[in-house]
Amino acid sequence: MENTLRQKARELLEKGEVKVVIGYGWNKRKTHTTPVFITKPQDVEKLIFNPLCVNNLSLYLTRKFPDIKALGKPAIVAKGCDIKTIAVLISESQLKREDVVILGMSCNGVVYKQELWKGELKPEIMPTKCHNCDVRNPHIADIIIGEKVNFTPPDTPAGMVFDKIRELDKKSNSERWDFWIEHFNRCIKCYACRQVCPLCYCERCIAEKNMPQWIETSAHPRGNLAWNLKRAMDLTGRCTFCGECERACPVNIPLNLVNQKLALVVKDAFGHKAGYDEKVHPPMIVFNMEDTEDFIK
Amino acid sequence: MTTKFLKKENLGKLIDTLIGEGSIFVAPRMGARQVVYAPVSKFEEIVFDYIIPINSFKEFLFPQTETVAAFSIHKEGVDLRGVEIEPKETVIFGSRPCDAASVASLRAVFNWDFKDEFYNRREDKAVVMTVACTKADDSCFCTTVNLTPDSQKGSDILLQETSGGDYAVEAITEKGKGFMDRFNNFFEPLPTAYSPLPTVDIKPIAGVDVQKVKEWLKDTKHYENPLWQELARKCIGCGACTFACPTCHCFDIVDEGSAFEGERIKNWDACQFEFFTLHTSGHNPRDTQYKRWRNRFMCKFNFYPNKFSSRGCVGCGRCIRVCPVRLDITEVMEEISSLR
């Protein structure tokens, strides 16, 4: 699989079809994977693919990275879940389909955090998204790399995140409030959740607008609640549950839980699942003359 | 100074006594599935089997969010009030030698021109009880920056774990000695036989030469070296590294409240944020991420060591552990060390 990946990457670079291949490589000590940007055909040997390739590299296709954009047309190594984000970026006009070459990787799942890897991919170290994945064979790609994966996700979503949602749904409002306040209180306002999120691409985040200060920058309970709620609402109907925010959070706020809950709400209300079709707009950002509600007309 | 002995059961009594006296006892404990430095209320909450907490203990000397003044506006005029803090004694148990070494770094910067009373009063009331490291992970690199897993620097008291789970204890500073004298019923004479656990052996990273890194950084013609862009391209610009770092100390001042009443608050800030250096004119001297990453690296290994005698980096490895894209500061040190 890695050989095919490297061969395709080399061809793309040699033919000049792309100027950079955004992919995964090893760190120096080969304990962790890390994003790499391959610009020379002779460097394609650095590209790897394995269950430690957790990052959603589509982040680097956004306008947050002008110096990567300046390298020229990219090819990106992407798992099905990462491609979902690319689809949303395209539907939100952040990217044109023809401006990126997607090297779609057949995937058997990744680890929740790289530190959990002990040489074998066991279900208990995989994130909830992998247990329910319906895009192990990439759904949008220019080149698909790897053998076809036979995996049917369960009818009822399984895994820790869904179990916890069901548990929280049974609780009272005040219990849920206490649950979230306790978690949000740990927030240190490092904004790793925002920075690692490919869909948080605002040129100026509302957290940085200070005339007036919409979101208090202090890491006190009020500021933390405002920030985390605001971000959750912004991702509603757009979030593809890639899990990067939760993985990046240094204080382990269960962000997958809030984002997945909102994804379920959107699915129930609008029948929309983000990231499957780059031609479909997320429901919260479109206005449609056929909308049944008349309050906005 | 003489070595004493602290039995585990006496540690429990020490905690109870301190908390009874109104002190804060900070120790490694579980917080959201990971080991963190946080206040504990009893012995049972402490985690003893840990490498290093995910956060540094700087938040107990330099809180992430702290009110420094308050204001209100009336018909009669403006009322401005300063905040005087009177911190409680804070005992930091289970500090690691790298973290202890960072206290001198914070003290230097908070006393360089202006004496920051908020920091100083907290630090004056803090007692750092460091436990020498018997374990390390692949992010630890204290020996690469010339510290050791049993270094005394910055600790008031240094403890060495014994095979029975007790501690051989040494006072390092006068403050530490005073603390041990105050609780001499818990710090017992050293028994004739006890077996200290061996300190972990951390090999310095072979390819890194800190002195060379410093010299290379000092040379201003390397400031625009294309290497920076290459090495830091993957940086996503979050503040995880700076907030986890025990020596990062930058802060922002904000006013919160209504137009007529509010507080002036000091919050942690990070040089990795795009708006950290944004001027009111709209110009940003660090307009792309690699320049921000370069700044942090320069701060640790050039600006800081040139200005102060303490360290910019203590080798705790937190910035490596928390980085969502595994941008490893030691790899950059290696890269620069290998340049001719």
Interface residues (C-beta under 8 A of the other chain):
Chain A: N27 K28 R29 T31 H32 T33 T34 P35 V36 F37 N55 L59 Y60 K64 F65 P66 D67 I68 Q114 H183 R186 I188 K189 C190 Y191 A192 R194 Q195 V196 E208 N210 Q213 E216 T217 S218 A219 H220 G223 E244 R247 A248 P250 V251 N252 I253
Chain B: G31 A32 R33 Q34 I54 N55 Q64 T65 D138 Q229 R233 K234 I236 G237 C238 G239 A240 T242 F243 A244 D252 V254 E256 I265 N267 W268 A270 F273 E274 F275 T288 Q289 Y290 V322 P324 V325 R326 L327 D328 E331 E334
